[in-house]
Amino acid sequence: MEPLDKLKLMTAWDTEPALTEAELEEALTGAALEDAKGLAPLHEEWTPTYDLNAAAAASWLIKAARAAATVDEPTAGVVTSKVFDNCRAMARIYAAKRKVTVNVR
């Protein structure tokens, strides 16, 4: 499975507050890592390698921001504050799983 497809599953991307593919791709770009050969993401021979947990955490924060910007409608059937809380909880879960890399030179 491709990284973008995995990230879609990890973020419930098409569930409100929804994310776009462009936003998910941007999150992946921000979570790019050196590959197994030590090549940086900007190297032309880089094998796409991502910290999917970091990308998911960033994506859930976007969803939380969208939830925070909405107003509860009495007839909506969904309490926005709960959606916000759930998005923040998911961001914390994935943030706790991020990879930590240290380069010693």
Kinemage of the C-alpha trace (Angstrom):
@kinemage 1
@onewidth
@group {chain A} dominant
@subgroup {mainchain}
@vectorlist {calphas} color= white
{ca met a 1} P 0.000 0.000 0.000
{ca glu a 2} L 1.274 3.445 -0.922
{ca pro a 3} L 2.110 5.963 1.855
{ca leu a 4} L -0.703 8.302 0.760
{ca asp a 5} L -3.233 5.474 0.958
{ca lys a 6} L -1.981 4.507 4.428
{ca leu a 7} L -2.217 8.116 5.572
{ca lys a 8} L -5.779 8.316 4.272
{ca leu a 9} L -6.708 5.353 6.456
{ca met a 10} L -4.869 6.722 9.494
{ca thr a 11} L -6.663 10.066 9.280
{ca ala a 12} L -10.185 9.147 8.198
{ca trp a 13} L -9.438 11.777 5.576
{ca asp a 14} L -12.844 11.880 3.924
{ca thr a 15} L -14.812 12.032 7.188
{ca glu a 16} L -15.801 15.532 8.332
{ca pro a 17} L -13.870 17.599 8.991
{ca ala a 18} L -12.389 16.250 5.764
{ca leu a 19} L -8.897 16.668 4.368
{ca thr a 20} L -7.862 17.038 0.741
{ca glu a 21} L -5.317 14.857 -1.007
{ca ala a 22} L -3.145 17.949 -1.412
{ca glu a 23} L -3.148 18.483 2.364
{ca leu a 24} L -2.203 14.855 2.939
{ca glu a 25} L 0.578 15.072 0.370
{ca glu a 26} L 1.874 18.211 2.100
{ca ala a 27} L 1.841 16.361 5.440
{ca leu a 28} L 3.838 13.539 3.844
{ca thr a 29} L 6.346 16.004 2.426
{ca gly a 30} L 6.788 17.490 5.895
{ca ala a 31} L 7.356 14.006 7.331
{ca ala a 32} L 9.931 12.880 4.762
{ca leu a 33} L 12.947 11.065 6.198
{ca glu a 34} L 16.336 9.939 4.990
{ca asp a 35} L 15.984 6.609 3.263
{ca ala a 36} L 17.766 3.362 4.198
{ca lys a 37} L 20.813 4.465 2.155
{ca gly a 38} L 21.041 7.734 4.088
{ca leu a 39} L 19.843 9.806 1.156
{ca ala a 40} L 17.966 13.006 1.958
{ca pro a 41} L 14.509 13.615 0.473
{ca leu a 42} L 15.911 16.168 -1.997
{ca his a 43} L 18.430 13.682 -3.445
{ca glu a 44} L 17.401 12.455 -6.897
{ca glu a 45} L 17.937 8.791 -5.927
{ca trp a 46} L 15.999 9.069 -2.646
{ca thr a 47} L 13.580 6.239 -1.977
{ca pro a 48} L 10.370 7.783 -0.594
{ca thr a 49} L 10.485 7.253 3.163
{ca tyr a 50} L 8.106 8.916 5.588
{ca asp a 51} L 7.268 9.078 9.259
{ca leu a 52} L 3.601 8.287 8.748
{ca asn a 53} L 2.851 8.902 12.430
{ca ala a 54} L 4.184 12.466 12.193
{ca ala a 55} L 2.160 13.041 9.018
{ca ala a 56} L -0.970 11.652 10.694
{ca ala a 57} L -0.467 13.845 13.785
{ca ala a 58} L -0.152 16.952 11.602
{ca ser a 59} L -3.228 15.946 9.608
{ca trp a 60} L -5.344 15.383 12.723
{ca leu a 61} L -4.363 18.857 13.937
{ca ile a 62} L -5.726 20.308 10.692
{ca lys a 63} L -8.970 18.432 11.283
{ca ala a 64} L -9.061 19.762 14.871
{ca ala a 65} L -8.596 23.320 13.623
{ca arg a 66} L -11.495 22.894 11.227
{ca ala a 67} L -13.690 21.515 13.993
{ca ala a 68} L -12.749 24.426 16.265
{ca ala a 69} L -13.783 26.902 13.588
{ca thr a 70} L -17.315 25.522 13.293
{ca val a 71} L -20.332 26.407 15.364
{ca asp a 72} L -22.652 23.836 16.877
{ca glu a 73} L -25.997 23.786 15.168
{ca pro a 74} L -28.803 22.514 17.418
{ca thr a 75} L -30.145 20.317 14.623
{ca ala a 76} L -26.788 18.989 13.426
{ca gly a 77} L -26.730 15.933 15.678
{ca val a 78} L -22.962 16.287 16.157
{ca val a 79} L -21.360 18.237 18.975
{ca thr a 80} L -18.435 20.141 17.483
{ca ser a 81} L -16.520 20.245 20.769
{ca lys a 82} L -16.501 16.435 20.841
{ca val a 83} L -15.242 16.286 17.268
{ca phe a 84} L -12.495 18.754 18.225
{ca asp a 85} L -11.583 16.683 21.305
{ca asn a 86} L -11.471 13.487 19.258
{ca cys a 87} L -9.252 15.063 16.594
{ca arg a 88} L -6.856 16.351 19.263
{ca ala a 89} L -6.785 12.911 20.916
{ca met a 90} L -5.879 11.279 17.601
{ca ala a 91} L -3.151 13.878 17.018
{ca arg a 92} L -1.675 13.083 20.451
{ca ile a 93} L -1.759 9.333 19.787
{ca tyr a 94} L 0.125 9.657 16.506
{ca ala a 95} L 2.509 12.309 17.862
{ca ala a 96} L 3.552 9.885 20.602
{ca lys a 97} L 4.516 7.351 17.924
{ca arg a 98} L 6.690 9.672 15.817
{ca lys a 99} L 10.162 8.547 14.855
{ca val a 100} L 13.039 10.358 16.433
{ca thr a 101} L 16.212 10.625 14.392
{ca val a 102} L 19.530 12.004 15.494
{ca asn a 103} L 22.431 12.574 13.152
{ca val a 104} L 25.815 12.436 14.825
{ca arg a 105} L 28.660 13.759 12.719
